[in-house]
Amino acid sequence: MAVTVTNPASLPFYIDGHQKRTHRRIAMDAAYPTGGESVTAAQLGLNNIDTADARIYSSATTTVNAASATAAIQTGSGTIKVLVYDETPAQIASDADVDGLVIDVTARGY
């Protein structure tokens, strides 16, 4: 099962200097993959990604103790990896059930 990416904003993107800035909400699925969940530039409403930030929006119904999230840009691939960490802070285990975890991502690019 794949993550669900939605746009909670009223516009598809905002102009931030000479770049587009988008805000997307990512609902995680039942199995967290090793190395993080991949999200493409197209899913973020962009053609390429220059910067991306992630934070937990809601973890109310997940059984995993998710404490923080980050976005790592995959150079040259047009994707980011959304990484989720517990309180230790270590990345949560592979195949952990993160159903119900929702992460907000703000990305800038073109």
HELIX and SHEET records of a PDB file:
SHEET    1   A 3 THR A   4  THR A   6  0                                        
SHEET    2   A 3 GLN A  19  ALA A  27 -1                                        
SHEET    3   A 3 TYR A  14  ASP A  16 -1                                        
SHEET    1   B 4 THR A   4  THR A   6  0                                        
SHEET    2   B 4 GLN A  19  ALA A  27 -1                                        
SHEET    3   B 4 VAL A 102  GLY A 109 -1                                        
SHEET    4   B 4 ILE A  49  SER A  58 -1                                        
SHEET    1   C 3 GLU A  37  THR A  40  0                                        
SHEET    2   C 3 THR A  79  TYR A  85 -1                                        
SHEET    3   C 3 SER A  68  GLN A  74 -1                                        
END                                                                             
